[in-house]
Amino acid sequence: MNPFALITPAYAQDVSGLLGSATQFAPLVLIFVVFYFLLIRPQQQKQKEMRAMLAALKRGDKVVTGGGILGTVQRVPMVQSKDGKQVESNEIEVEIAPNLRVTVLRETITSVLKPIAANDTKPVKEKVS
């Protein structure tokens, strides 16, 4: 007598069909979704903020260039596009020292420094003892 004769063929069959291939593909989809929300989407938002910051540059803004040079925007020249419209130039004039101005490309500006307001708006009164 064969001991395996009592086991029905239904127990020995694989349940692979559609469910089996979906379970193999699901981890790849899950990994892509995690990468999108943890890496790709935040980087896209950061790039969008950087483009908006560069588009909003104006005279008097303190900026840091890609080489680490601090300066103040002195001039954002306007040029004529192919359509005949006035658009901002890709080159910006930055003053890095008194009476020393350099022209830098807009894309080399890494950040715009915001002035920090001091907390001491009221004069400090000394106590007389």
LOBA-771238 format. One record per residue (C-alpha): x, z, y; residue number from 1. Coordinates in Angstrom, 1 decimal, padded with zeros to 4 digits. Layout:
BEGIN
+--------+--------+--------+-----+
:     c1 :     c3 :     c2 :   n :
+--------+--------+--------+-----+
:      X :      Z :      Y : NUM :
...
+--------+--------+--------+-----+
//
This chain:
BEGIN
+--------+--------+--------+-----+
:     c1 :     c3 :     c2 :   n :
+--------+--------+--------+-----+
:  000.0 :  000.0 :  000.0 :   1 :
:  001.3 : -001.0 :  003.4 :   2 :
:  001.3 :  001.9 :  005.9 :   3 :
:  000.7 : -000.5 :  008.8 :   4 :
: -002.4 : -002.0 :  007.3 :   5 :
: -004.5 :  000.9 :  008.7 :   6 :
: -003.5 :  000.1 :  012.3 :   7 :
: -006.0 : -002.3 :  013.9 :   8 :
: -004.6 : -005.4 :  015.7 :   9 :
: -006.2 : -004.2 :  019.0 :  10 :
: -003.6 : -001.4 :  019.4 :  11 :
: -000.7 : -003.8 :  018.9 :  12 :
: -001.7 : -006.3 :  021.6 :  13 :
: -000.3 : -006.4 :  025.1 :  14 :
: -002.5 : -006.0 :  028.1 :  15 :
: -000.4 : -008.4 :  030.1 :  16 :
: -002.8 : -011.0 :  031.5 :  17 :
: -003.6 : -010.9 :  035.2 :  18 :
: -003.1 : -007.2 :  035.5 :  19 :
:  000.4 : -007.4 :  034.1 :  20 :
:  001.7 : -010.0 :  036.5 :  21 :
:  000.1 : -008.2 :  039.5 :  22 :
:  001.8 : -004.9 :  038.7 :  23 :
:  005.2 : -006.7 :  038.6 :  24 :
:  004.6 : -008.4 :  041.9 :  25 :
:  003.1 : -005.3 :  043.7 :  26 :
:  006.5 : -003.5 :  044.3 :  27 :
:  007.9 : -006.5 :  046.0 :  28 :
:  004.9 : -006.7 :  048.3 :  29 :
:  005.1 : -003.0 :  049.0 :  30 :
:  008.9 : -003.2 :  049.8 :  31 :
:  008.2 : -006.1 :  052.3 :  32 :
:  005.4 : -004.1 :  054.0 :  33 :
:  007.7 : -001.0 :  054.3 :  34 :
:  010.5 : -003.2 :  055.8 :  35 :
:  008.1 : -004.8 :  058.2 :  36 :
:  006.8 : -001.5 :  059.6 :  37 :
:  010.1 :  000.3 :  059.6 :  38 :
:  012.6 : -002.4 :  060.6 :  39 :
:  011.1 : -005.7 :  061.8 :  40 :
:  008.2 : -004.5 :  064.0 :  41 :
:  010.1 : -001.9 :  066.0 :  42 :
:  012.9 : -004.4 :  066.6 :  43 :
:  010.3 : -007.0 :  067.9 :  44 :
:  008.8 : -004.4 :  070.2 :  45 :
:  012.3 : -003.5 :  071.5 :  46 :
:  013.1 : -007.2 :  072.2 :  47 :
:  009.8 : -007.6 :  074.0 :  48 :
:  010.5 : -004.6 :  076.3 :  49 :
:  014.0 : -006.0 :  077.0 :  50 :
:  012.6 : -009.4 :  078.0 :  51 :
:  010.1 : -007.6 :  080.3 :  52 :
:  012.9 : -005.5 :  081.8 :  53 :
:  015.1 : -008.5 :  082.5 :  54 :
:  012.2 : -010.5 :  084.0 :  55 :
:  011.4 : -007.6 :  086.4 :  56 :
:  014.9 : -007.3 :  087.9 :  57 :
:  014.9 : -007.1 :  091.6 :  58 :
:  017.3 : -006.3 :  094.4 :  59 :
:  018.6 : -002.7 :  094.5 :  60 :
:  018.2 : -002.1 :  090.7 :  61 :
:  021.2 : -000.3 :  089.2 :  62 :
:  022.2 : -002.1 :  086.0 :  63 :
:  024.7 : -001.9 :  083.1 :  64 :
:  026.2 : -005.1 :  081.8 :  65 :
:  027.2 : -005.8 :  078.3 :  66 :
:  030.8 : -005.0 :  079.1 :  67 :
:  029.9 : -001.6 :  080.4 :  68 :
:  030.2 : -002.4 :  084.1 :  69 :
:  027.8 : -000.5 :  086.4 :  70 :
:  026.5 : -002.3 :  089.4 :  71 :
:  023.6 : -002.9 :  091.8 :  72 :
:  021.6 : -006.1 :  091.9 :  73 :
:  022.2 : -007.8 :  095.2 :  74 :
:  020.5 : -011.2 :  094.7 :  75 :
:  018.3 : -012.9 :  092.2 :  76 :
:  018.4 : -016.5 :  093.3 :  77 :
:  015.5 : -018.9 :  092.8 :  78 :
:  016.1 : -022.4 :  091.4 :  79 :
:  013.8 : -025.4 :  091.0 :  80 :
:  012.7 : -026.2 :  087.5 :  81 :
:  012.1 : -029.6 :  086.1 :  82 :
:  008.4 : -029.3 :  087.0 :  83 :
:  009.4 : -028.7 :  090.7 :  84 :
:  008.3 : -025.0 :  090.5 :  85 :
:  010.5 : -022.2 :  091.8 :  86 :
:  011.7 : -019.9 :  089.0 :  87 :
:  014.3 : -017.1 :  088.9 :  88 :
:  017.8 : -018.2 :  088.0 :  89 :
:  019.6 : -017.1 :  084.9 :  90 :
:  022.5 : -015.9 :  087.1 :  91 :
:  022.3 : -012.6 :  089.0 :  92 :
:  024.6 : -011.4 :  091.7 :  93 :
:  025.7 : -007.8 :  091.1 :  94 :
:  027.8 : -005.6 :  093.4 :  95 :
:  030.2 : -003.5 :  091.3 :  96 :
:  032.2 : -002.0 :  094.2 :  97 :
:  031.8 : -002.0 :  098.0 :  98 :
:  032.0 : -005.6 :  099.1 :  99 :
:  032.8 : -006.8 :  095.6 : 100 :
:  030.1 : -009.0 :  094.1 : 101 :
:  030.1 : -010.8 :  090.8 : 102 :
:  027.7 : -013.2 :  089.2 : 103 :
:  026.5 : -012.2 :  085.8 : 104 :
:  024.1 : -013.9 :  083.3 : 105 :
:  020.7 : -012.2 :  083.0 : 106 :
:  021.1 : -011.8 :  079.2 : 107 :
:  024.4 : -009.8 :  079.6 : 108 :
:  022.5 : -007.0 :  081.4 : 109 :
:  021.8 : -004.3 :  078.7 : 110 :
:  019.9 : -001.7 :  080.7 : 111 :
:  018.4 : -000.8 :  084.1 : 112 :
:  019.2 :  002.7 :  085.2 : 113 :
:  016.4 :  004.6 :  086.7 : 114 :
:  017.2 :  007.2 :  089.4 : 115 :
:  016.7 :  010.7 :  088.2 : 116 :
:  014.8 :  012.9 :  090.7 : 117 :
:  016.4 :  016.3 :  091.3 : 118 :
:  014.4 :  019.4 :  090.4 : 119 :
:  015.4 :  021.2 :  093.6 : 120 :
:  012.8 :  019.9 :  096.0 : 121 :
:  012.4 :  023.3 :  097.7 : 122 :
:  015.4 :  025.1 :  099.2 : 123 :
:  016.4 :  028.1 :  097.3 : 124 :
:  015.9 :  031.4 :  099.1 : 125 :
:  018.4 :  034.1 :  098.6 : 126 :
:  017.2 :  037.6 :  098.1 : 127 :
:  018.5 :  040.2 :  100.5 : 128 :
:  019.1 :  043.5 :  098.9 : 129 :
+--------+--------+--------+-----+
//
